[in-house]
Amino acid sequence: MKLKRELSLFETSIYGIGIILGAGIYALIGEAAGIAGNSLWLSFLIGAIISSFTGLSYAELSTMYPKSAAEYYYLQKATGSRFLAFLLGWLIVCAGIFSVSTVSLGFARYFVDLLKNFIFISNENFLQILTAILLISSLSFLNFLGIKKSAEFNIVFTLVEAFGLIFIILISIPFLGKVNYLEMPNGLQGIISASILVFFAYIGFEDIANIAEEIKNPRKNLPLAFIFAISFTCLLYILVSISVVSLANWKELSLSDAPLAFAASKILGTNAYLLLSTIALFATANTVLVLLIVTSRMIYGMAKEKTLPEILSLVHKEKRTPWVAILISCLFSILFVLPREIVLTANLTSLVTFITFASVNLSLIILRFKAPNVKRVFKLPLNIGNFPLLAFFGLILNLGMIVNTKANLLLFSFVIVFTGLMIYAIFKRKLPSFFKI
């Protein structure tokens, strides 16, 4: 049974904007400000450049192969290796699960911080974990109910979270230019470290490709949705990063569990704090929903390609959603909530995403020569013959970000890869030869 095509260009674009906006900008901008200082906007600019180059590669590839488990499929077509494609898909599934855990904790922090204004809370840590678990469970059920209901939820919540960011920009206008926007307390390395962290805020546009089988006319609508979503969010993020350090000292922002709400309260008082905290709940909840959707679709797509157990590709007869994949996404996301390490999981997610983006750009370069005659409704500009310069720049930038990642995160990523190898070996029952590509 196939998934149901229900999403228009508008719904797909809003879907992409909805997952990009929210989590990073609301939950992590304070941590990033503590690293980059008033030069926070430079970190967001680096993220915007990387996202733009890679987003255009996704736009071209999505018109060639509009499939669920998109990155898995691109790499398989480029290399001819189901094993390498499995490893990439495995990393993306892990990143999706880590992301859900990270963002749900961001939601929980805002929720508990807001609740403290009305009642006494004796154990904040326990309440944060409980809140995150309840959020993941309830939104997984909404995911099960169908993509159309999820998309309607997404549109409303995206409008609310976009309003919150625009509100921050507007109230900061009288204060623009009153700080040194090139202040770097940790130098250029601090800018790069902060960009690795805030890159989490850009993650999401690539997930538009993973709902290709639920989009109307995907060859036409997918590339347009990529371009609309990335352009809007990149501009908004850079403006917000400038605005927030204009409203509040970057050191104070780094200490706040609700940094955007704190920045607004410096100018407008408690009411603004409550307003932004409430909007942050909408933003982070929306991101959790979309992450749960795309992670379950990646699992479903890989199971359909027979690199994960076939049971994971089961589609509910009435709801037409991959219910087993949804359940697995829910359970493992809850598992990674328990350590409460929001910065660690965000950085790890960014690292896995850099690996994914490098693979996508490399896949496009290979396919330009390996499959030159495959229909491309959209094609990257700036080419030397068949060689795509923007995809090459995207590849180099992502490799550069991987090299600048901390050693402990690289080690953790190797553990994830090794776990994937074991799963692949057991599933294929080819333990002696599973390194073959």
C-alpha positions as CSV (number, residue, x, y, z in Angstrom):
1,M,0.0,0.0,0.0
2,K,1.4,3.4,-1.0
3,L,1.4,6.7,1.0
4,K,-1.2,9.3,0.1
5,R,-0.3,12.4,-2.0
6,E,-2.0,15.3,-0.2
7,L,0.5,18.2,0.1
8,S,0.4,21.2,-2.2
9,L,3.4,23.5,-3.0
10,F,2.2,26.0,-0.3
11,E,1.8,23.2,2.3
12,T,5.2,21.7,1.4
13,S,7.0,25.1,1.6
14,I,5.4,25.9,5.0
15,Y,6.3,22.4,6.1
16,G,9.9,23.1,5.3
17,I,9.8,26.6,7.0
18,G,8.1,25.1,10.0
19,I,10.8,22.5,10.7
20,I,13.7,24.9,10.0
21,L,12.2,27.6,12.3
22,G,11.9,27.0,15.9
23,A,14.1,24.6,17.7
24,G,17.6,26.0,17.2
25,I,16.7,29.7,17.2
26,Y,14.5,29.4,20.3
27,A,16.4,26.8,22.3
28,L,20.1,27.2,21.4
29,I,20.7,30.9,20.5
30,G,21.6,31.7,24.1
31,E,24.3,28.9,24.2
32,A,25.6,30.1,20.8
33,A,25.8,33.7,22.0
34,G,28.0,32.6,24.9
35,I,30.5,31.2,22.4
36,A,30.4,33.8,19.5
37,G,29.5,36.9,21.5
38,N,28.1,39.8,19.4
39,S,29.4,38.2,16.3
40,L,26.7,35.6,16.6
41,W,25.3,36.7,13.2
42,L,28.5,35.5,11.5
43,S,27.9,32.0,12.8
44,F,24.3,32.1,11.4
45,L,25.7,33.5,8.1
46,I,28.1,30.5,7.8
47,G,25.1,28.2,8.4
48,A,23.1,30.0,5.8
49,I,25.8,29.6,3.1
50,I,26.2,25.9,3.8
51,S,22.5,25.4,3.7
52,S,22.0,27.4,0.5
53,F,24.6,25.4,-1.5
54,T,23.4,22.0,-0.2
55,G,19.7,23.0,-0.5
56,L,20.1,23.6,-4.3
57,S,21.7,20.2,-4.6
58,Y,18.7,18.7,-2.9
59,A,16.4,20.7,-5.3
60,E,18.0,19.1,-8.3
61,L,18.3,15.6,-6.9
62,S,14.7,15.7,-5.7
63,T,13.4,16.2,-9.3
64,M,15.5,13.3,-10.5
65,Y,14.4,10.9,-7.8
66,P,11.3,12.0,-5.8
67,K,11.4,9.2,-3.2
68,S,11.1,8.7,0.6
69,A,14.4,8.0,2.2
70,A,15.8,10.5,-0.3
71,E,19.5,10.8,0.8
72,Y,19.7,7.0,1.0
73,Y,18.3,6.7,-2.6
74,Y,20.6,9.5,-4.0
75,L,23.8,7.8,-2.6
76,Q,22.7,4.4,-3.8
77,K,22.1,5.7,-7.3
78,A,25.5,7.5,-7.3
79,T,27.7,4.8,-5.9
80,G,25.6,1.7,-6.7
81,S,26.3,0.5,-3.1
82,R,23.3,-0.4,-0.9
83,F,25.8,-0.7,2.0
84,L,27.0,2.9,1.8
85,A,23.5,4.0,1.3
86,F,22.4,2.1,4.4
87,L,25.1,3.7,6.5
88,L,24.0,7.2,5.4
89,G,20.4,6.4,6.0
90,W,21.3,5.0,9.4
91,L,23.1,8.2,10.3
92,I,20.1,10.3,9.2
93,V,17.7,8.2,11.3
94,C,20.0,8.6,14.3
95,A,20.2,12.3,13.7
96,G,16.5,12.5,13.5
97,I,16.0,10.7,16.8
98,F,18.7,12.9,18.5
99,S,17.0,16.0,17.0
100,V,13.6,15.0,18.4
101,S,15.1,14.5,21.8
102,T,17.0,17.8,21.7
103,V,14.0,19.9,20.6
104,S,11.6,18.2,23.0
105,L,14.0,19.2,25.8
106,G,14.0,22.7,24.4
107,F,10.2,22.7,24.6
108,A,10.4,21.3,28.2
109,R,12.8,24.0,29.3
110,Y,10.5,26.8,28.0
111,F,7.5,25.1,29.5
112,V,8.9,24.6,33.0
113,D,10.4,28.1,32.9
114,L,7.0,29.5,32.0
115,L,5.3,27.4,34.7
116,K,7.6,28.7,37.4
117,N,5.9,32.0,37.1
118,F,2.6,30.5,38.4
119,I,3.5,27.6,40.7
120,F,6.4,26.4,42.8
121,I,8.3,23.5,41.2
122,S,10.5,21.3,43.5
123,N,12.1,19.1,40.8
124,E,12.7,20.9,37.6
125,N,14.8,18.2,36.0
126,F,12.1,15.5,36.5
127,L,9.4,17.8,35.2
128,Q,11.4,18.6,32.1
129,I,12.0,15.0,31.2
130,L,8.3,14.1,31.8
131,T,7.2,17.0,29.7
132,A,9.5,16.0,26.8
133,I,8.3,12.4,26.9
134,L,4.6,13.5,26.9
135,L,5.3,15.8,24.0
136,I,6.9,13.1,21.9
137,S,4.2,10.6,22.6
138,S,1.3,13.0,21.7
139,L,2.9,14.2,18.5
140,S,3.7,10.7,17.4
141,F,0.0,9.9,17.7
142,L,-0.7,13.0,15.5
143,N,1.9,11.7,13.0
144,F,0.0,8.4,13.0
145,L,-3.3,10.2,12.2
146,G,-2.1,11.3,8.8
147,I,0.1,13.7,6.9
148,K,-2.8,16.1,6.1
149,K,-3.7,16.6,9.8
150,S,0.0,17.1,10.6
151,A,0.4,19.6,7.8
152,E,-2.6,21.6,9.1
153,F,-1.1,21.7,12.5
154,N,2.3,22.7,11.0
155,I,0.8,25.7,9.1
156,V,-0.8,27.2,12.2
157,F,2.2,26.7,14.4
158,T,4.6,28.0,11.8
159,L,2.7,31.2,11.5
160,V,2.9,31.6,15.3
161,E,6.7,30.9,15.6
162,A,7.4,33.2,12.6
163,F,5.5,36.0,14.4
164,G,7.7,35.6,17.4
165,L,10.9,36.0,15.5
166,I,9.6,39.0,13.5
167,F,8.5,40.5,16.9
168,I,12.1,40.3,18.1
169,I,13.3,42.0,15.0
170,L,10.8,44.8,15.2
171,I,11.4,45.7,18.9
172,S,15.1,45.7,18.4
173,I,15.1,48.4,15.6
174,P,15.6,51.3,18.0
175,F,18.7,49.5,19.5
176,L,20.4,48.5,16.3
177,G,24.0,49.7,16.1
178,K,24.5,50.2,19.8
179,V,26.9,47.2,20.2
180,N,30.0,46.0,18.4
181,Y,28.8,43.3,16.1
182,L,32.3,42.1,15.4
183,E,33.1,41.4,19.1
184,M,34.5,37.8,19.3
185,P,35.2,36.7,22.8
186,N,36.6,33.4,21.6
187,G,38.0,34.6,18.2
188,L,37.4,33.0,14.9
189,Q,37.4,29.5,16.4
190,G,34.4,30.6,18.6
191,I,32.6,31.7,15.5
192,I,33.1,28.3,13.9
193,S,32.2,26.4,17.1
194,A,29.0,28.5,17.4
195,S,28.2,27.9,13.7
196,I,28.4,24.1,14.3
197,L,25.9,24.5,17.2
198,V,23.5,27.0,15.4
199,F,23.6,24.9,12.3
200,F,21.1,22.8,14.1
201,A,18.7,25.7,13.6
202,Y,19.0,25.3,9.8
203,I,18.4,21.5,9.8
204,G,15.1,20.6,8.3
205,F,15.0,21.8,4.7
206,E,16.5,18.5,3.6
207,D,13.6,16.7,5.2
208,I,11.3,18.1,2.6
209,A,12.7,15.5,0.2
210,N,11.7,12.6,2.5
211,I,8.0,13.3,2.1
212,A,8.3,13.2,-1.7
213,E,5.8,10.4,-1.9
214,E,3.1,12.5,-0.1
215,I,3.5,15.6,-2.3
216,K,1.4,16.5,-5.3
217,N,3.5,16.8,-8.5
218,P,6.8,16.4,-6.6
219,R,9.1,17.0,-9.6
220,K,7.7,20.5,-9.9
221,N,6.9,21.4,-6.3
222,L,9.9,19.9,-4.5
223,P,12.6,22.3,-5.8
224,L,10.4,25.3,-5.4
225,A,9.7,24.3,-1.8
226,F,13.4,24.0,-1.1
227,I,14.2,27.4,-2.5
228,F,11.3,29.2,-0.7
229,A,12.0,27.6,2.7
230,I,15.7,28.2,2.7
231,S,15.6,31.8,1.4
232,F,13.0,32.8,4.0
233,T,14.6,31.2,7.0
234,C,18.2,32.2,6.3
235,L,17.2,35.9,6.1
236,L,15.1,35.7,9.2
237,Y,17.8,34.0,11.3
238,I,20.5,36.5,10.4
239,L,18.2,39.4,11.3
240,V,17.2,37.7,14.6
241,S,20.8,37.0,15.6
242,I,21.7,40.7,15.1
243,S,18.5,41.8,17.0
244,V,18.9,39.6,20.0
245,V,22.5,40.8,20.9
246,S,21.2,44.4,20.4
247,L,18.5,43.8,23.0
248,A,20.5,41.9,25.7
249,N,24.1,41.3,26.7
250,W,25.4,38.1,25.1
251,K,26.7,36.9,28.5
252,E,23.3,37.2,30.0
253,L,21.7,35.4,27.0
254,S,24.1,32.5,27.5
255,L,22.8,31.9,31.0
256,S,19.1,31.9,30.1
257,D,16.9,28.8,29.5
258,A,14.6,31.1,27.5
259,P,17.0,33.4,25.6
260,L,14.6,35.1,23.1
261,A,12.0,35.6,25.9
262,F,14.7,37.0,28.1
263,A,15.9,39.4,25.4
264,A,12.3,40.7,24.8
265,S,11.8,41.1,28.5
266,K,14.8,43.5,28.8
267,I,12.8,46.0,26.8
268,L,9.1,45.2,27.4
269,G,9.1,43.5,30.8
270,T,7.3,40.4,32.1
271,N,4.5,40.4,29.5
272,A,6.9,40.1,26.6
273,Y,8.7,37.3,28.5
274,L,5.5,35.4,28.8
275,L,4.5,36.0,25.2
276,L,7.8,34.8,23.7
277,S,8.0,31.8,26.0
278,T,4.5,30.8,24.9
279,I,5.5,31.2,21.2
280,A,8.6,29.2,21.8
281,L,6.4,26.3,22.9
282,F,4.6,26.5,19.6
283,A,7.9,26.6,17.7
284,T,9.6,23.7,19.4
285,A,6.5,21.5,19.4
286,N,6.1,22.1,15.7
287,T,9.7,21.1,15.0
288,V,9.3,17.9,17.1
289,L,6.3,17.0,15.0
290,V,8.0,17.4,11.6
291,L,11.2,15.7,12.8
292,L,9.1,12.7,13.9
293,I,7.4,12.6,10.5
294,V,10.6,12.7,8.5
295,T,12.5,10.2,10.7
296,S,9.6,7.7,10.4
297,R,9.6,8.2,6.6
298,M,13.3,7.6,6.4
299,I,12.8,4.3,8.3
300,Y,9.9,3.4,6.1
301,G,11.8,4.2,2.9
302,M,14.8,2.1,3.9
303,A,12.6,-0.8,4.9
304,K,10.9,-0.5,1.5
305,E,14.3,-0.8,-0.1
306,K,14.9,-3.9,2.1
307,T,17.9,-2.6,4.0
308,L,15.8,-2.6,7.2
309,P,13.3,-5.2,8.4
310,E,10.3,-5.3,6.1
311,I,7.9,-4.9,9.1
312,L,9.0,-1.3,9.3
313,S,7.5,-0.5,5.9
314,L,4.0,-1.5,7.0
315,V,1.3,1.1,6.2
316,H,-1.9,1.4,8.2
317,K,-4.9,0.5,6.0
318,E,-7.1,3.3,7.2
319,K,-4.7,6.2,8.1
320,R,-2.2,5.4,5.2
321,T,0.8,6.2,7.5
322,P,3.8,4.0,8.3
323,W,2.7,3.1,11.8
324,V,5.5,0.7,12.8
325,A,8.2,3.2,11.7
326,I,6.3,5.9,13.7
327,L,6.2,3.8,16.8
328,I,10.0,3.0,16.6
329,S,10.8,6.7,16.1
330,C,8.7,7.6,19.1
331,L,10.3,5.0,21.5
332,F,13.9,5.7,20.6
333,S,13.4,9.5,20.8
334,I,12.0,9.1,24.3
335,L,15.1,7.0,25.2
336,F,17.5,9.8,24.3
337,V,15.6,12.4,26.3
338,L,16.6,10.8,29.5
339,P,20.3,12.0,29.6
340,R,19.1,15.7,29.2
341,E,22.2,16.7,27.2
342,I,20.7,19.3,24.9
343,V,24.0,20.9,23.6
344,L,25.7,17.5,23.1
345,T,22.8,16.1,21.1
346,A,22.4,19.3,19.1
347,N,26.2,19.2,18.2
348,L,26.0,15.6,17.4
349,T,23.0,16.2,15.1
350,S,24.9,18.9,13.3
351,L,27.9,16.6,12.8
352,V,25.7,13.9,11.3
353,T,24.0,16.5,9.1
354,F,27.4,17.8,7.8
355,I,28.2,14.2,6.8
356,T,24.8,13.8,5.1
357,F,25.1,17.1,3.2
358,A,28.7,16.2,2.1
359,S,27.2,12.9,0.8
360,V,24.4,14.6,-1.0
361,N,26.7,17.1,-2.8
362,L,29.0,14.3,-3.7
363,S,26.1,12.3,-5.1
364,L,25.0,15.1,-7.3
365,I,28.5,15.6,-8.7
366,I,28.8,11.8,-9.5
367,L,25.3,11.7,-11.0
368,R,26.0,14.6,-13.3
369,F,28.4,12.3,-15.1
370,K,26.9,8.9,-14.3
371,A,23.3,9.8,-15.2
372,P,23.5,12.8,-17.4
373,N,20.2,11.9,-19.2
374,V,18.0,11.5,-16.2
375,K,15.2,14.2,-16.4
376,R,16.0,17.3,-14.3
377,V,13.2,19.8,-13.9
378,F,15.5,22.0,-11.9
379,K,19.3,22.2,-12.5
380,L,22.0,24.0,-10.4
381,P,23.4,27.2,-12.0
382,L,27.1,27.8,-12.3
383,N,28.5,24.7,-14.0
384,I,31.7,23.9,-15.9
385,G,30.4,21.5,-18.4
386,N,28.6,18.9,-16.3
387,F,30.5,19.8,-13.2
388,P,28.3,21.6,-10.6
389,L,30.4,24.3,-8.9
390,L,27.9,25.0,-6.2
391,A,27.7,21.3,-5.2
392,F,31.5,21.3,-5.0
393,F,31.6,24.3,-2.8
394,G,28.9,22.7,-0.6
395,L,30.9,19.5,-0.4
396,I,34.1,21.4,0.7
397,L,32.3,23.6,3.2
398,N,30.7,20.6,4.9
399,L,33.9,18.7,5.0
400,G,35.5,21.7,6.6
401,M,32.9,21.8,9.3
402,I,33.4,18.1,10.0
403,V,37.2,18.6,10.4
404,N,36.5,21.4,12.9
405,T,34.2,19.3,15.1
406,K,35.3,18.3,18.6
407,A,37.1,14.9,18.9
408,N,34.5,13.5,21.4
409,L,31.7,14.1,18.9
410,L,33.7,12.4,16.1
411,L,34.3,9.4,18.4
412,F,30.6,9.2,19.2
413,S,29.8,9.3,15.5
414,F,32.1,6.4,14.9
415,V,30.2,4.5,17.6
416,I,27.0,5.2,15.7
417,V,28.5,4.0,12.4
418,F,29.8,0.8,14.1
419,T,26.4,0.1,15.6
420,G,24.9,0.6,12.1
421,L,27.5,-1.9,10.7
422,M,26.4,-4.5,13.2
423,I,22.7,-4.0,12.4
424,Y,23.4,-4.3,8.7
425,A,25.5,-7.4,9.2
426,I,22.9,-9.1,11.4
427,F,20.0,-8.2,9.1
428,K,21.8,-9.3,6.0
429,R,23.3,-12.4,7.8
430,K,26.6,-11.8,6.0
431,L,28.9,-11.0,9.0
432,P,32.2,-12.1,7.3
433,S,31.5,-10.0,4.2
434,F,29.5,-7.0,5.4
435,F,32.4,-4.6,4.7
436,K,32.0,-5.2,1.0
437,I,30.8,-2.2,-1.0
